[in-house]
């Protein structure tokens, strides 16, 4: 059933696992747009706050370990969902929007190949190494 949805040309699969993961992240980004739409807030808030989670990168100014922790706090989808549902429980639109923005931003970053960071450096992510590398995998 699912295999029929994978684009093919004859017997050749046109999209690899990384491509499927990027499509999944695109779906979650679109879900975030829909969730924000339901808040009935101005879209200027969404686009104005969209890059705010990258403040987590400032931890790298201290060292790799602190940087990975601060980056991951602002890019972890579980934390984004916790913030959102805390907002639902407390009837706080601010927390709901914060959770939606965190989730949308994390989905966008992962769609681009930026995953959660390991302590050994910014380019080492749970999705693989980013940046110039000999073992780059193509879609």
HELIX and SHEET records of a PDB file:
HELIX    1   1 UNK A    3  UNK A    5  5                                   3    
HELIX    2   2 UNK A   17  UNK A   39  1                                  23    
HELIX    3   3 UNK A   43  UNK A   49  1                                   7    
HELIX    4   4 UNK A   52  UNK A   61  5                                  10    
HELIX    5   5 UNK A   64  UNK A   75  1                                  12    
HELIX    6   6 UNK A   77  UNK A   89  1                                  13    
HELIX    7   7 UNK A   93  UNK A  111  1                                  19    
SHEET    1   A 2 UNK A   8  UNK A   9  0                                        
SHEET    2   A 2 UNK A  12  UNK A  13 -1                                        
SHEET    1   B 3 UNK A 117  UNK A 118  0                                        
SHEET    2   B 3 UNK A 121  UNK A 125 -1                                        
SHEET    3   B 3 UNK A 128  UNK A 129 -1                                        
END                                                                             
